[in-house]
Amino acid sequence: MQWQALFFDFDGVLADSLEVKTRAFARLFEPFGPEVVSQVMDHHRRHGGMTRVDKFRHYYAEFLGQPLSEAGLAELCRSFARLVVDEVVAAPEIRGVEAFVQAHYEQVPCFIISAAPEIELREIVQKRGYARYFREVRGAPSSKKENLAAVLGEYGFTPERCWFFGDAESDYRAAQACGVQFLGVVPGPEAPLLQVAPNITWVRDFTEPLPVASKD
């Protein structure tokens, strides 16, 4: 089989940046005390792929019991971006991923599908020097499923001849809904993704043997 496209989540798949965002959420909720911070950090780690907008709304409703205005939400998002952009740019890559992309992108189109805001994500990809590898970078406000389906349709790809590399349930669900093959990229068997999808094929990083590397 000649693969038609490779899709990558960003945090945890291209860059080891998950804890950068965990720290940012913790800092923004410090004024509400350590119990709330603990709840926020635990939820964030277990719900990779959920947008920050949805997380902020959830935390205010469920952990604080407070209303969150649109203006307040916008300011939280701006503060979050200020805390994370430079650190995500500087975060180490997931082992072997750039070499893997370099080996494939000229023959197989590569795309980033993320829950991060698209404008912010494009800036990060550019600053990391990744832009030349990826045909498109797509993010919020559209969901991963929406973005994946849109790319498949616009380019006329056959879903079963495409791979999605992800570390979160939202990645897996998007791939499953669109009929795309999925490979988990997670740090180990205790990863949240494997608690909800224990039978998927997964690797710790891109130095391990990958099924996508085998083409008939």
N, C-alpha and C positions, 0 to 999 in steps of 0.2 A: 504494500500500500504506500502510495506517495501522500504524505501528509499535506493538507491544504493550508492550515493555519495553526499557530500556537498562541494561546491566550494565557496571560500571567496576571494574577493579583499582584499588588505591589508590596505592602507591608507584610513581612514574614515570608515572602516568596522571592522578591528581588532584593529587598533591603531588610536587614535585621533591625527593624525600627519599631517593633510593637511596644517595647518598653518606653520608648520616647513618648509615645502617645499616652501610655499608662501614667507616666509622671506628669504629663500636662493635665490630664483629668484630675489627678490627685491635687495638684497645685490650685486648680480653679475651685475645688470644693473644700480646701483647707479651712476657710472661714466658718464652715458648718460643723467642724469637729471631726475627731478621728473615726468615730463610728460611721459617719456618712462617707468619709474618704475610703474606708475599708469596703463599704458596700459598692461604691462607685468602681473601685479598682477591680473587685471580684467580678462585677457584671461586665466591665469592659473586657477583661481577659477571656470571659466565657462567651462573648458575643462579638468576635471578630467579624468584620464585614458589615456590621450595622453602622449606619451613618452617624456622624457626631451630632447632627441635628436631632435625629431620633433618640440618641442617647441622652442628650441634654433634656429633652422633653420628658423622657422616662424618669430621669433622676429627680427632676423637680416634682413631678407628679407622685412618684412612688417613694422616694427617700426623704424628700423635704416636705411634701404636702403643700407646695406653694404654686401659685400660678406663674407662668413664664410668658411674658409678653413677646411679641415679635421683635420689638426693639431690644429687649433683654437677650433674646436668643441670638440676634445678629451680633451683639457685643460679645457674647460668649464665644461665638465662632471666630470673631476677629482676634480675641485674646488667645484662643487656642492656636490659631495659625501663627501668631507671633511667637508662641512658645515652641512650636514644632518644626517649622520649615527648615531652619538652618541645621537643626540636629538631624533631621531625616536626610538632608543632603549629605551630611557627614557620616551617617550610619554605615557600618560595614555591610558588604553584600552578603547574601546567603551563599555559603561556600560553593564555588564552581558555576554560579549562575551566569556571570558575564561571559565566561568562556563557552558555556553551553549556547547562549544566545548568539555569540559571534560565529559559532560553528553552523548555525542554522538560518539566520535571518535573511541571507541573500537568496536562499533556495525556498524558504518557507516564510510567508509573511507572519510577523509577530505583532501582537497587540497587548496593551495593558488595559485591564478591566478592573476598576477599583471602586470602593465606596468613598474614597477621599474626594473632596471637591475638585472638579476637573481642571479649573484654572490653576489652582494651587499645585495639583499633581503635575501638570505640564511644566510648571516652573521648576519643580524638583527634578523631574526627569531630564530637563535641559541642563540644569546645574550639575547633575551627576555625570553628564556626558553620555547618557543613554539614548538620546533622541534619535540618533542615526539608526538604531536597531529596530525601532518600533514604527510600524505603519501608522498606527493611531493610538492615542491615549484617551481613554474614556472613563469618566467618573460621575460623581453626583452633580446635579440632582437626580439623574436617571439611575435606576437600580442596576445591579449587575446583570440580572436576567434581561432587562430591557436593552441594555447596551450590547450584551452578547447576541441576543436575537437580532438586533439592528445590524450589527456587523455581518453576521451570517447571511442575512437577507441582502444587504447592499453589495456584498462581494460575491454572492452566489455560491458560498462554500457548502459542501456536503457535511452536515454536523458530525457524522461518525468518522470522518476523516480529519477531524480537528481535536486538539487537546487543550484542556484547561488545567493550569497548575495553580492550586489554591491551598490555603491553610485554614479556611473557615467554613462553617456550615453553609453560609450564603453562597460561597463559591461552588460548593458541591451541588446545592439545590439549583443554582443557575445552570450549571452544566447539565444536570439531570433533566431539567425542564426543556432544555434546547437540544437534547440528544447528543451532546458533545462528550467525548471521553474525558475522564477526570483522573488526575494524579494528585494525591495529597502531599504537601511539603510541610512537615511538622517536626518539632524537635524530638518527639518520642511517643511511646504508646499511651502516655497519660494526656496527650493533647486533647482539648475540648472537641475538635472535629471527630476524633476517633471514638469519642463517647457516644456520638449520635450516628456515626457511620462507621462501625467497627470493621466492616468487611471490605472497605476500599483498599486499593493499592496505594502505598505511600512510601516516601523516602524522607530521610532527614535533610538532605541537601542534594545539590546537583553533581557531586562527585560520585554518587552511587549509580549503579546501573539503572538506566531509565528505559521503560518500554517504548517511548517515543523515538529512541535512538535506533531502534531496529526497524528497518524499512525493507520490504520485499522488492 
